[in-house]
Amino acid sequence: MNKILVIGYSSRHIVNSAKNAGYSVYAIDAFCDFDLDQYATEARQLNVHSDKGQPDNIEACDIYDLINSFNVDFDFIVLGSGFEMLDQACFSVPVLNNSYNLMKTISDKKKLAKKLNLLGFPHPEIIQLNRIESVDFPLMLKPAIGGGGFLNRKINDLDEFYQFKYEAEKAGLNMGDMIVQKFVDGTPASVSLISSDEGSCVISTNEQLIGTPWLTRLPYAYCGNITPINSLYNELMCSMACDISLELGLVGSNGIDFIITDNGPVVTEINGRFQGSLDTVETSTGINLFDAHVKSFNSQLPSINPNPGIYSGRAILYSNDNFVVNQSIFERIKYENTKDIPCRGAIIGANEPITSIFSVGNSRENVLNDLKKGAERIASFLNNPFSKKIGQGQVVGD
């Protein structure tokens, strides 16, 4: 059995898929959730949390000791979200990801915008900060590098912009690390595809749950997705995704994010690694994405069912408060149809993800309603002050 290493900020979904594909999987992960330990042969936790909701200042040298601690000769490594910018030349075994130089281009929204403009794909216009007083609002502020939507903000007027700038700089955020775009209104969506040097194969189209009020207080945080999405522009999105993949030379599992407007799809981001939609895509299509990802590096593309009859959804529930996962909270989360289950004793901060709720059904409406009910049951339990007692008279502080 091949022994492989997955390195990711949150890698449970990749590890799960790799295990199902028949690999002995080792993992380095920022959370090391309960179910990650169930799927991985061994796992190590890396402290990469930052106050910005994303891993910060990750270097290959930071994880060498953890890799060596396994004392395993790995057949290959796969880099997940937050680690895709590691320099692959630093590893002594093959890394099955897009190249480091390509990731530098597509992960930087300024560089990506220039590339998409040259290729003729619609993309939100980037506004230079020195033009801010002469443009029409609303605008979107977001980090130039990094995803997740934690710091994304819609700015409705100049006063809001300067207020955000003041608060950001007061908190130590460099505005030079942010970009300003024309705000694009529409439905967030994505196309999941497998790419190789022989071409690209669309696996699914997905609706994205962004800033969903019953899951988070953060207005643009990624909250999961529903697979598939039914849109008049599905065919066009799929065609655009394949063309982009071909032009950029993507390989493996990739995702192209869109906003579906009244005038058609607009490209927002390119995720050149496994995406958060992996679970729902696999459930809806019956394809093991890790297996397809590995085979794409040998120029093999999967056969797919273009009309999946199953709807699958994932909803990421975020915390409103700081708390410690005690036995009762652990059992309550585990009772639902959940994955990414935090271990007993895990500390969950305000606005951090708690767990992922899943549902399968024959329609989008059924899946969405089921996800909402599951999220509400967990949230209701957490809002009960007695649920957060972890000892005689001891309650987790804010």
N, C-alpha and C positions, 0 to 999 in steps of 0.2 A: 504493500500500500504506500503510495507517495505521501511524503510528509511535507506539508506546506505551511507557510507563515502568513497570517493576515495581520496587517498593521493599520489600525483605523481609530478615529476619535470615538465612533460608535460602530462596532463591526459585527454585532450579533447576527445581522441578516446575511452578511457575506459568509460568516463561519457556518451558519445553519445550511446555506445553499451548498457550500463546499463539502460539508459532511454528508449531505444527501447525495452528492455526486461521487462519493466513495473515497474521499481523501481523509487522511489523518491530519487534523487541523490544529495548529497552534496559533495563539492570538496575543497581540499587544493592543490594549484597549484602555480608554480613559475611564470607563465605567465598571467593566467586569461584572455585569449584571448576573443575576441568579441563573438565567437560562443560557447565557454565554458559556458559563461553566459546565452546563449540561451538554453542550454541543462540542466544545473544544477539548482536545486531549489535555492541553495545559494552557493556562492564560496568565499573563502578567499585566498588572495595572501600571499605567504611566500617568503621572500627574501633569497634565497639560492644560488644566482649566485656567481660564483667564476671566477677568471681570467683564469681558465683552461677549461671553457666551460661546466662544470658539477657542480652539487650541492656539497657543501663542508662542512664537519664537521656536518652532520645532526645527531641530537639526538632527541629521543622521547620527551624530556622535552621542546625542542624548539617549539613544535607544540601543547602542551597541552592547552595553552591559546586560540589558534585558534579553537581547537576542542570544548572547553567549550563555546566559543562565539556563537556557533550555538544554544545552549540550546536545544539540540535534543537528545533523547535516540535512538542511532543507533542500528539497528539489527545486522550489521556486518561492518567490514572495509576491504577494498582491498588496498594493497600497490602497487604503480606503480614504474616505473623506477626512480632510485635515492633514493628511500625510502625502498627498499626491505630488507635492512640490519637493519631496526629498530627492536629492541627487542620487540617481540610480547607480552611478559609477562607484558609489561608496560601498555597494554590496558585492559580496563574492559569489552570489548565486543569481540566476536570471530573475528579473522583475517583470511580471506580466502586466504592464501598464503602458499608457501612452508615454512618449518620450518626455524627458525633463524639459527640453526646449519648447516642445509643443504645449506642455502644461503651463509654462511661464506666459505664453501668449494668450491662451484661452481662459486662464484664471484671472488675468488682469483685465478688468472691464474696459479700460481705456484702450488697451492694445486690441482687445476683441472687437470693440466698436469700429476701429480703423480697418480691421481685417474684413468685417462683415460689410462695411461700406464699399470697400474695394470689390468685393464679390457680388454686390448688388442685392443683399438681403436686408429687408426692413428691420430696423433696430432703433430703440429710443435715442433721440438726439441728446448728445452730451453738451451741457452748457458750461462754459468757462466761468469761474467764479468772478472774474472781473467784468462779466456781462450781466451779473445777477440783477442789477437794478434796471435793466432795459429789456427784460424778457417777460413773456406772459406766464402767469401761474395757472394751475398748480404745477409743482415740480416734485421730483423724487430724489431724496438724498439717500445714498447707500455707500458702504465701504467699497473702495476700488478693487480690493482683493478679498475674497471670502464670501461665503454664502450663508444660508440659514435664515436671513431676513431679520435677525435680532435688532440690528441698528437701522434698518430701513425706516424712513419717515417721509410721509407726504407733507409737503410745504405749500400752504394755500396762499401766502402773501409774503411780502418782504419782512414784515414784523416777525412772522413765525420763523423765517430764515435766520434773522439776527438773534432771536431768542434761542434757537437751537444752537447756533454758533457759540453764543455766550456760555450756555450750559455745557456744551461739549468740551470747550476749551477749559472750563472750570474743572471738569472731570478728568482732564489730562488727555483728551482725544485730539489728535492732530487733524485739522480740517483738510490738510494736504493729502490725508489718507482716504478722503471721501470723494465721491463724484456726485455731480448734479445732473439729472436727466429730465427731459420732458416727461411729465406724468402720462402714462398710457393706461386708459381705463378698459377693462374687459375681463375675461375669464382666464385665470392661470391654468396652463396645461403643459404637458410635456410629451415628447416622443421618445420611447426607449428603443434602442437599436443595437445590433451587434455588427461590428465592422471588421473588415480584414483587408488585405491587399488585393482581394478579389472583388471587393464591393461591400455593400451594406445591406442588412436585412432588418426591416422594421419588425419589432416584436409586439409593441402595443402603443396605444395612445392613452394618456392618463389625465384625469382631472386633478389639479393640485388644491389642497386645502391650505389656504394662506390666511393667517390672522383670524381664524375661526373663533368667534366670541365664546362659544361653550367649551373651548379647549385652551385658550390663552388670552392674556390681557395685552400681549404684544401685537400691534396692528398688522405686521407683515411677517411674522414668524412662520416658518414651514411647519404645518400641522398634520401632514400626511397626504393621502391621495385616494382616489377611487379609479379603478381600472375596469373597463375602458371608459373613455369619454365619447359621447355621441355629439359630434359637431358637423356642421355643414362644411367645415374647412379641414376635416380629418385628412382627406386625400392630399390637399395642398401642404399641410404640415408634414406629412410623411415624405412627400417629394422634396420639400425644403431640407428636412433633416438628412436625407440620404445625400443630397447635393452638397450640404455643408460638410458632412463626414468625408465625402470624396475629395473635396477641395482642400480640407485641412489634413487629410491623411490619418484620420482617427482609426484606432484599432481596439478590439475588445468591446466590453459593455460601456455604452455611452448614452447620455441623455441630453436632448435639446429642449430647453424651456421656452415657452411661448406665452404671450398674452393674445387671446383671441378677441379681436376688436370687431366692431360692426363692419369694418373694411377689410378684414382678413387677419391672419396671424402675424405677429411681430416677434422676432427672436429677442429673448432677454438674456439668456445665459447658456453656456455649454458646460455640461458636467462630464469631464473626460475620465470618469471612473464609475464604479458601481453607485447607483442612486438609491435614495430612500424608498423608492417605489418597488424595490426588488421583490419583496414578499407578495404584494398584490399582483404584480406582473406574472410571477410564477404560478400563483393560484388561478388566475384568470386564463392563462394560456397553456398551462401544463408543461412549460419548458423550464428546465433547470438552467438558470442563467450563468451559474459558475462554470458548468460544463461547457456551455456555448462560448463563454468568454475564453476559456483555455484553448478550445479547438480553433477559435478565430486566429490565434497566433500561429496556427499551422494552415492558414488559408481555408478553413472550413466554416461554412455558414449553416445555421440550423434550418430545418423545414418547419413552417409555422402554419397554424390555423388562422386565416385572416379575419374570421368572424367568431371570436370567442363568445360563448353563451353564458359565461359566468361573470358576475360582477363581484369584485373583491375590494375591500376598503381597509385602510389603516388610518387611525386617528391618534395623534400624539397629544396626550394630556399634559399640560404644564402646571406647575405649582404656583399658587398665589402667595404662599408663605414659606418660611424656612421650617423644616421639620426633620426629624429622624425617623426612619422606617422601623417601627417596632413590629412585634409579632402579629398583632391584629391588623395593622396596615398591610403587611406582607401577605397575609392570608386573604384579605379583602381584594387586593390587586390580583393575586394568583387565581382567585375564584372566577374572575371574568375571563373572557377569551382574549388574553393579553400575551404579549411578548415584551422584551426589554424590561423584565421584572427586576426592580432594585432589590439588592440583598438586604437582609435584616441588619440594621445598624448603619445603613447608607444615609448620608446627610444630603438632603435635597434642598437646594437654595430657591429663593423666590425667583419666579420666571424661568426655572430650569425644567427640563422634561422629566416627568415621573415615570410614565410607561406608555406603551402603544397598545391600543385596542383594535381588534380585528373583527371583520364580518364578511360573510359570503352570502350572496343572494341572487335572485333572478332579475333584479332591477336596481337602478341607482337609488331610488327612493327607499326601498327596503333596507339596503345596506347603510345608507346615511342615517336613517331612523334608528337602526340597531346600534350603530356606533355612538350616536348621541345618547341613547339610553344607558349604554355601558359607561360612558364618560360621566354622565350625571350620577350614576350610582356610586362610582368611586369618589367623585367630588363631594357628594353629599356625606359620605362616610368620613372623608378627611375634614369636612367642615364641622363635624361633631367634635367638640373639645375633648370628650372622653377618649376618642380614638387615638389621640396623640400623647396620652399618658404613657410613660415608659418605665414607671416605677411608682412606689408609694408616694403619692402627692407630687411627683415630678412631671412637669409639663415642658415640652420643648419651647425654648424661647424664640422670639422673633428675630 
